[in-house]
Amino acid sequence: MDRATAVRMGQQAIKAKNKRFVEAVLKIRAERERSPSPARSTRELPLLAVTCATGWECYAIVEELTRTRQFRVRALYRTAGTQAAARLEALLQKTEAEAPGLLTLQSGVDMNSEETLTKAFRDVAGVVLYLTANTSKAGKITNHGRDPVGGCAAVMRQAVASLGALRANPSVKHVITLIFPTDKVSDFVGGVPETPWWIRQKLRISDFLRAEGVNVTCIHRPAYYYAMHRVDYTAQVHIRGDSALSKTMIRENNIPGINPPEFLVNWIDVRDVGQWVGTVFEYPEVFSNENFSIASCAQTGHELVAIAEKGNRHGTRFKYKPFPLWLMKTLSVFTDEVVYPLRYAQWYNDAGNGYDFASNADLADLERIHPRWSFEGELEFWGINDLKPAKAGKPGGSVTAAG
């Protein structure tokens, strides 16, 4: 089988499954609207635990779950006193003012400790389980190369500790994992790039837990967040890392990326992830023990430029500028920070795996449940639409606010 056929078949299967999920949700929703359940007090709402809650993705999940007012949320994280923790504390203060008891915070949660996780999962009905190979302070990747510091073992230590904690808490009926897009190529096509170890490892976790009797819904979402290096929902400061790559900003004549301009990328906004986590927990009869693929959009670099120019109010021009692959390879010798995007880009750009969605039209069924966060909306939020062109002879215009 050739790569194009393998990818196309994989995408068709994903779209068919998503259509089935959406129609099942809409049917149940209509039935519930015809026979609504009595309103419940806050203390009667099911309790959900979200691990790694200071991370940009899991923070967004916490925020979106509390927004639904259908769950109590226990946000679990490792280190108190950080900027990321302060963001959670601000959310707690806001939530307490509006719905007391809906959100609680628990620091000191070591994902490698079965004992700690057992206490953290006590009385919980559902868990968002995020496992990571990062071993240093949050946000700085140190072991996403070819497993230089035991990343496989690090992930499995967390998986085994989590399994023990779940077994010790029979109240937990549903677990959600957040993983990269499924591999649609490696097992079917010869001569393709090797799947990076951390993707291969994390793709196995859901099946590992299921084999041990855990009810797991695996949400597959892209690893590319809107504008990639202007990451949504980071803590207070909005730039990730110290390299030139991480500090790239959208400005006049520059929209950064790490892919060729014609290369179709699936992007995700973490708020979309948060909304779908809530839906999965709300409709367990649809999503239990299922794999579910989502994205916010499917767009090329050229399309991102067109969107930016269409939305800009001052006629500012933009140009897509991929970060040179050769420079990423060079930097990877000196800093581990670029290894992650480098390996991920190589896996796709060198005719490796394919994305879950081949166009925005593929995402139409998902929008029947949740309107997607758009790149247009991000540009407005970042102030790009008000970016004025530079005057002749002066440096290009820029903005510093990031989403």
Residue pairs with C-beta under 8 A, 6 or more apart in sequence:
1 188
1 189
2 189
3 185
3 189
3 192
3 351
3 354
6 184
6 185
6 188
6 189
6 354
7 184
7 185
7 353
7 354
7 355
8 358
9 184
10 182
10 184
10 354
10 356
11 184
11 354
11 355
11 356
11 357
11 358
11 362
14 182
14 293
14 356
14 357
15 357
15 362
15 365
17 290
17 291
17 292
17 293
18 292
18 293
18 365
18 366
19 365
21 286
21 287
21 290
21 292
22 365
22 366
22 368
22 369
24 283
24 285
24 286
25 279
25 283
25 286
25 369
26 368
26 369
28 283
28 285
28 286
42 72
42 99
42 100
42 101
42 102
43 72
43 101
45 70
45 71
45 72
45 102
46 70
46 71
46 72
46 125
46 126
46 281
47 71
47 72
47 73
47 74
47 123
47 124
47 125
48 65
48 71
48 72
48 73
48 74
48 124
48 125
48 126
48 127
48 128
48 281
49 73
49 74
49 76
49 120
49 121
49 124
49 126
49 127
49 128
50 58
50 61
50 62
50 65
50 73
50 74
50 75
50 76
50 127
50 128
50 130
51 58
51 76
51 77
51 109
51 111
51 120
51 127
51 128
51 129
51 130
52 58
52 76
52 77
52 78
52 111
52 130
52 132
53 59
53 61
53 62
53 75
53 76
53 77
53 88
53 105
54 77
54 78
54 79
54 82
54 84
54 85
54 87
54 88
54 138
54 235
55 84
55 130
55 138
56 225
56 231
56 232
56 233
56 234
56 235
56 270
57 130
57 178
57 233
57 270
57 273
58 128
58 130
59 84
59 87
59 88
59 91
59 233
59 235
59 270
60 232
60 233
60 270
60 271
60 273
60 274
61 128
61 270
61 273
61 274
61 277
62 73
62 75
62 88
62 91
62 103
62 274
63 91
63 271
63 274
64 271
64 274
64 275
64 277
64 278
65 71
65 73
65 274
65 277
65 278
65 281
66 73
66 91
66 95
66 99
66 102
66 103
68 278
68 282
69 99
69 102
70 278
70 282
71 126
71 278
71 281
72 101
72 102
72 103
72 104
73 102
73 103
73 104
74 104
74 105
74 106
74 120
74 124
75 88
75 92
75 103
75 104
75 105
75 106
76 106
76 109
76 120
77 84
77 85
77 88
77 105
77 106
77 107
77 109
78 107
78 108
78 109
78 110
78 111
78 138
79 85
79 107
79 138
80 107
80 108
82 138
82 235
83 235
83 236
83 237
84 138
84 234
84 235
84 236
85 107
85 235
86 235
86 236
87 235
87 236
88 105
89 105
91 103
92 103
92 104
92 105
95 102
95 103
96 102
96 103
106 120
108 116
109 116
109 117
109 120
110 116
110 117
111 117
111 131
111 132
111 158
111 161
111 162
112 154
112 157
112 158
112 161
113 161
114 160
114 161
114 162
114 164
114 165
114 168
117 161
117 162
117 164
117 165
118 164
118 165
118 168
118 169
120 165
121 127
121 165
121 166
121 168
121 169
121 171
121 172
122 169
122 171
123 169
123 171
124 169
124 171
124 172
125 171
125 172
125 173
125 174
126 172
126 173
126 174
126 175
126 176
126 281
127 166
127 172
127 174
127 175
127 176
128 175
128 176
128 178
128 277
129 162
129 175
129 176
129 177
130 177
130 178
131 155
131 158
131 159
131 162
131 177
131 202
131 205
132 155
132 158
133 143
133 144
133 151
133 152
133 154
133 155
133 198
133 201
134 140
134 141
134 142
134 143
135 142
135 143
135 149
135 151
135 154
136 142
138 235
139 234
139 240
139 241
140 241
140 337
141 336
141 337
141 339
141 340
142 149
142 336
143 149
143 150
143 151
143 154
143 336
144 151
144 196
144 198
144 336
144 339
144 340
144 343
145 332
145 336
145 339
145 343
146 197
147 197
148 336
151 197
151 198
151 201
152 197
152 201
155 198
155 201
155 202
155 205
156 201
159 205
159 208
159 209
162 209
163 208
163 209
163 212
163 214
166 172
166 175
166 209
166 214
167 212
173 215
173 284
174 215
174 217
174 280
174 281
174 284
174 288
175 209
175 214
175 215
175 216
175 217
176 216
176 217
176 218
176 219
176 277
176 280
176 281
177 205
177 206
177 209
177 216
177 217
177 218
177 219
178 219
178 221
178 273
179 202
179 203
179 205
179 206
179 218
179 219
179 220
179 221
180 199
180 202
180 203
180 220
180 221
180 222
180 223
181 220
181 221
181 222
181 223
181 266
181 293
181 353
181 355
181 356
182 203
182 220
182 291
182 293
182 356
183 195
183 199
183 200
183 203
183 353
184 353
184 354
185 192
185 352
185 353
185 354
186 192
186 194
186 195
186 352
186 353
192 350
192 351
192 352
192 353
193 346
193 347
193 350
193 351
193 352
195 347
195 352
195 353
196 343
196 344
196 347
198 340
199 344
199 347
206 216
206 218
206 291
209 216
210 216
210 289
215 284
215 288
215 289
216 289
217 280
217 287
217 288
217 289
217 290
217 291
217 292
218 290
218 291
218 292
219 273
219 276
219 277
219 280
219 292
219 293
219 294
220 291
220 292
220 293
220 294
220 356
221 268
221 272
221 273
221 293
221 294
221 295
222 265
222 266
222 267
222 268
222 295
222 355
222 356
223 344
224 265
224 266
224 267
224 268
225 231
225 232
225 267
225 268
225 269
225 270
226 232
226 267
226 268
226 269
226 296
226 373
226 375
226 378
226 403
227 250
227 255
227 256
227 375
227 378
227 382
227 403
228 256
228 257
228 258
228 341
229 239
229 240
229 245
229 246
229 247
229 248
229 256
230 238
230 239
230 249
230 250
230 382
230 402
230 403
231 238
231 240
231 402
232 269
232 270
232 271
232 378
232 403
233 270
233 271
233 403
234 240
238 401
238 402
238 403
239 246
239 247
239 402
240 246
241 247
241 337
242 337
243 331
243 335
243 337
243 338
245 258
245 323
245 328
245 331
245 337
245 338
245 341
246 337
248 254
248 256
248 323
249 256
249 398
249 399
249 400
249 402
250 256
250 308
250 318
250 379
250 382
250 384
250 399
251 387
251 396
251 397
251 398
251 399
252 316
252 317
252 318
252 387
252 389
252 390
252 396
252 397
252 398
253 317
253 318
253 319
253 396
254 318
254 319
254 321
254 396
255 301
255 304
255 305
255 308
255 318
255 319
255 320
255 321
256 321
256 322
256 323
257 265
257 301
257 304
257 320
257 321
257 322
257 323
258 322
258 323
258 325
258 328
258 341
258 342
258 345
259 265
259 301
259 322
259 345
259 348
259 349
260 301
260 322
260 349
261 300
261 301
261 302
261 305
261 320
261 322
262 300
262 301
262 302
263 300
263 301
263 348
263 349
264 298
264 299
264 300
264 355
264 358
264 359
265 298
265 299
265 300
265 301
265 355
266 295
266 297
266 298
266 355
266 356
266 357
267 295
267 296
267 297
267 298
267 299
267 375
268 294
268 295
268 296
269 296
269 372
269 373
269 378
271 373
272 294
272 295
272 296
272 370
272 372
272 373
273 294
275 370
276 292
276 294
276 369
276 370
279 287
279 369
279 370
280 287
280 292
293 356
293 357
294 366
295 355
295 356
295 357
295 363
296 363
296 372
296 373
296 374
296 375
297 360
297 363
297 372
297 374
297 375
298 355
298 357
298 358
298 359
298 360
298 362
298 363
299 307
299 360
299 375
301 320
301 322
302 320
304 320
304 375
305 318
305 319
305 320
307 375
307 376
307 379
308 318
308 379
308 384
309 316
309 317
309 318
311 376
311 379
311 380
311 384
311 385
312 318
312 384
312 385
312 386
312 387
313 385
313 386
314 386
314 387
314 388
314 389
315 389
316 387
316 388
316 389
316 397
317 389
325 342
325 345
325 346
325 349
328 338
328 341
328 342
328 345
329 342
331 337
331 338
332 338
332 339
332 342
346 352
347 353
348 354
348 355
356 362
357 363
363 372
366 372
378 403
379 385
381 403
382 399
382 401
382 402
382 403
383 399
383 401
384 399
387 397
387 398
387 399
388 397
389 396
389 397
390 396
390 397
